[in-house]
Amino acid sequence: MAFKTEFEFTLPKGYVDGEGTLHKKGTMRLATAKDEIIPLQDFRVKNNRAYLVIILLSRVITRLGELEDAEINPGVVEALFSADLSYLQEFYRQINETGTANVQAKCPACGQEFQVDIGTGAATVGES
């Protein structure tokens, strides 16, 4: 299996841009040490530590709908719905801590264990 550095995701609500276009599907790359250090120097983070996640996500999201890397900035992340921000924080943690978007799940009816990609929702039965 090849080392993967970018992961696809689908936002629960989606980002609505200035023209009213909804952007739900995107890509996030693994964070580097620089991605986690640089935001600490930002005046917005110094004034409000909670802003760290805004800067950090704007650095690692490489695509959001029709928006490419250069267009994704803190203003875009600030405009996300709360549910989407929570989802992206969890997605960030998952891919950076485990190197995969897969989580273990179990069917409550039959007990079958399977993997679910939290980015795409795709399930893989019989693998752990």
C-alpha positions in Angstrom: 0.0 0.0 0.0 1.4 3.4 -1.0 1.9 6.2 1.5 -1.1 8.5 1.1 -0.7 12.2 1.9 -4.1 13.6 0.6 -7.6 12.5 1.6 -11.0 13.2 0.1 -13.9 14.4 2.3 -17.5 15.5 1.9 -18.8 18.2 4.2 -22.1 17.6 6.0 -23.5 21.0 5.1 -21.1 22.6 2.6 -19.5 26.0 2.1 -21.6 28.6 0.3 -19.4 31.1 -1.6 -20.3 34.7 -2.5 -22.1 33.7 -5.7 -24.3 31.2 -3.7 -22.4 28.1 -5.1 -22.4 25.2 -2.6 -19.0 23.4 -2.2 -19.1 20.0 -0.3 -16.4 17.8 -1.7 -12.8 18.5 -0.9 -9.3 17.3 -0.2 -7.1 17.7 2.8 -3.4 16.9 3.0 -1.4 15.6 6.0 -0.1 18.5 8.1 3.6 19.2 8.4 5.4 20.5 11.5 5.4 23.9 9.8 1.6 23.9 9.4 1.3 23.5 13.1 4.0 26.0 14.1 3.3 29.0 11.7 -0.2 29.7 12.9 1.1 30.2 16.5 2.9 33.3 15.2 -0.4 34.8 13.7 -1.7 37.8 15.6 -5.3 36.4 15.4 -4.2 33.2 17.2 -2.2 35.3 19.8 -5.4 37.3 20.5 -7.7 34.3 20.5 -6.3 30.8 20.8 -9.5 29.2 19.4 -8.5 30.8 16.0 -5.7 28.3 15.6 -8.0 25.7 14.0 -9.1 28.3 11.4 -5.5 29.0 10.3 -4.5 25.4 10.5 -7.4 24.1 8.4 -6.9 26.9 5.8 -3.3 25.6 5.3 -4.1 21.9 4.9 -7.4 21.9 2.8 -6.1 21.7 -0.8 -9.5 21.7 -2.6 -13.0 22.6 -1.6 -15.5 22.1 -4.5 -14.4 24.4 -7.3 -11.9 26.2 -5.0 -8.3 25.3 -5.3 -5.5 25.6 -2.7 -4.7 29.3 -3.4 -8.4 30.3 -2.9 -8.8 28.5 0.4 -7.9 31.0 3.2 -9.0 31.7 6.7 -12.0 33.7 5.5 -13.4 30.5 3.7 -12.9 28.4 6.9 -14.5 31.2 9.0 -17.6 31.0 6.7 -18.1 27.3 7.2 -21.1 26.1 9.2 -20.4 24.9 12.7 -21.1 21.2 11.7 -18.6 21.4 8.9 -15.9 22.9 11.1 -16.4 20.2 13.7 -16.3 17.5 11.0 -13.1 19.0 9.5 -11.4 19.1 13.0 -12.2 15.4 13.5 -11.1 14.5 10.0 -7.8 16.4 10.5 -7.2 14.5 13.8 -8.1 11.1 12.2 -5.8 11.4 9.1 -2.9 13.0 11.0 -2.9 10.6 14.0 -3.5 7.4 12.1 -2.5 8.2 8.5 -5.9 7.0 7.2 -9.5 8.2 7.0 -10.7 4.7 7.9 -12.4 4.0 11.3 -13.5 0.6 12.6 -17.2 0.1 12.8 -19.6 -2.8 13.7 -23.1 -3.5 12.4 -25.4 -3.3 15.4 -27.8 -5.9 13.8 -25.4 -8.7 12.7 -22.2 -7.8 14.4 -20.1 -7.7 11.2 -17.0 -5.6 11.6 -16.0 -3.3 8.8 -14.0 -0.1 8.0 -15.6 3.2 7.0 -13.8 6.0 5.3 -15.1 9.0 7.2 -14.1 11.2 4.3 -16.2 9.5 1.6 -18.5 7.2 3.6 -17.3 4.2 1.7 -17.3 0.9 3.7 -15.0 -2.0 3.3 -16.2 -5.3 4.8 -13.8 -7.9 6.1 -10.7 -5.7 6.6 -9.3 -4.4 9.8 
